[in-house]
Amino acid sequence: MNDNANNMSLQDKDLMADLLGSEKHLCATYNTSVIEAATPNIRSELKTIFSEQLDIQNSIFTVLNQNGWYPVDAADPAKVSVAKNTLSQSMPQ
């Protein structure tokens, strides 16, 4: 067997990135499920689960970010202001 194959292993960064990708997919699925729920009780339960999954996703992101594995640039305050103004103008009065 190839020595390289024996030495291949996932690092913490790889595992966490895979977890984040899985959580993103799971959250997208729950989002659709909430929107398409047939009854108020089912919708309420799915919203609770969806909220919990969003918290898990955020926790995974936070670990990645704190370890420098998923860096995010700070938002430019001027761009944030422009975006807020644009969105507020597009909202119905």
One Martini backbone bead per residue (centre of mass of N, CA, C, O) as a GRO file, in nm:
protein
   93
    1MET     BB    1   0.100   0.033   0.017
    2ASN     BB    2   0.074   0.359   0.022
    3ASP     BB    3   0.203   0.592   0.231
    4ASN     BB    4   0.006   0.825   0.171
    5ALA     BB    5  -0.254   0.670   0.246
    6ASN     BB    6  -0.173   0.624   0.549
    7ASN     BB    7  -0.141   0.956   0.604
    8MET     BB    8  -0.433   1.003   0.562
    9SER     BB    9  -0.609   1.280   0.714
   10LEU     BB   10  -0.820   1.453   0.901
   11GLN     BB   11  -0.852   1.760   1.003
   12ASP     BB   12  -1.009   1.981   1.192
   13LYS     BB   13  -1.069   2.175   0.961
   14ASP     BB   14  -1.207   1.966   0.776
   15LEU     BB   15  -1.430   1.876   0.969
   16MET     BB   16  -1.556   2.156   1.018
   17ALA     BB   17  -1.617   2.220   0.721
   18ASP     BB   18  -1.806   1.979   0.683
   19LEU     BB   19  -2.006   2.055   0.902
   20LEU     BB   20  -2.090   2.326   0.785
   21GLY     BB   21  -2.199   2.219   0.517
   22SER     BB   22  -2.413   2.036   0.645
   23GLU     BB   23  -2.565   2.260   0.800
   24LYS     BB   24  -2.644   2.430   0.559
   25HIS     BB   25  -2.816   2.213   0.427
   26LEU     BB   26  -3.005   2.162   0.666
   27CYS     BB   27  -3.115   2.454   0.687
   28ALA     BB   28  -3.234   2.466   0.403
   29THR     BB   29  -3.433   2.234   0.451
   30TYR     BB   30  -3.584   2.357   0.691
   31ASN     BB   31  -3.677   2.612   0.552
   32THR     BB   32  -3.857   2.469   0.347
   33SER     BB   33  -4.032   2.317   0.553
   34VAL     BB   34  -4.157   2.562   0.687
   35ILE     BB   35  -4.289   2.684   0.434
   36GLU     BB   36  -4.440   2.383   0.361
   37ALA     BB   37  -4.616   2.349   0.590
   38ALA     BB   38  -4.945   2.219   0.658
   39THR     BB   39  -4.927   2.296   0.969
   40PRO     BB   40  -4.891   2.473   1.253
   41ASN     BB   41  -4.752   2.251   1.426
   42ILE     BB   42  -4.533   2.174   1.228
   43ARG     BB   43  -4.416   2.453   1.187
   44SER     BB   44  -4.334   2.502   1.480
   45GLU     BB   45  -4.141   2.262   1.508
   46LEU     BB   46  -3.954   2.338   1.269
   47LYS     BB   47  -3.868   2.615   1.381
   48THR     BB   48  -3.724   2.505   1.628
   49ILE     BB   49  -3.519   2.329   1.479
   50PHE     BB   50  -3.404   2.550   1.298
   51SER     BB   51  -3.294   2.727   1.525
   52GLU     BB   52  -3.101   2.515   1.638
   53GLN     BB   53  -2.934   2.481   1.376
   54LEU     BB   54  -2.835   2.772   1.360
   55ASP     BB   55  -2.673   2.757   1.623
   56ILE     BB   56  -2.484   2.532   1.532
   57GLN     BB   57  -2.372   2.672   1.285
   58ASN     BB   58  -2.253   2.912   1.443
   59SER     BB   59  -2.059   2.747   1.621
   60ILE     BB   60  -1.889   2.637   1.391
   61PHE     BB   61  -1.808   2.904   1.268
   62THR     BB   62  -1.666   3.018   1.519
   63VAL     BB   63  -1.440   2.810   1.528
   64LEU     BB   64  -1.327   2.866   1.251
   65ASN     BB   65  -1.274   3.170   1.291
   66GLN     BB   66  -1.094   3.158   1.555
   67ASN     BB   67  -0.876   2.967   1.383
   68GLY     BB   68  -0.857   3.089   1.077
   69TRP     BB   69  -1.050   2.900   0.870
   70TYR     BB   70  -1.283   3.157   0.849
   71PRO     BB   71  -1.247   3.436   0.722
   72VAL     BB   72  -1.371   3.776   0.797
   73ASP     BB   73  -1.457   4.068   0.687
   74ALA     BB   74  -1.523   4.369   0.762
   75ALA     BB   75  -1.762   4.589   0.734
   76ASP     BB   76  -1.839   4.863   0.559
   77PRO     BB   77  -2.015   5.120   0.683
   78ALA     BB   78  -2.099   5.254   0.414
   79LYS     BB   79  -2.222   4.997   0.285
   80VAL     BB   80  -2.429   4.944   0.503
   81SER     BB   81  -2.584   5.209   0.471
   82VAL     BB   82  -2.667   5.167   0.176
   83ALA     BB   83  -2.820   4.902   0.218
   84LYS     BB   84  -3.028   5.009   0.420
   85ASN     BB   85  -3.149   5.225   0.237
   86THR     BB   86  -3.234   5.043   0.006
   87LEU     BB   87  -3.422   4.858   0.173
   88SER     BB   88  -3.610   5.079   0.295
   89GLN     BB   89  -3.710   5.177   0.007
   90SER     BB   90  -3.833   4.882  -0.078
   91MET     BB   91  -4.035   4.909   0.134
   92PRO     BB   92  -4.338   4.910   0.229
   93GLN     BB   93  -4.554   5.169   0.366
   0.00000   0.00000   0.00000
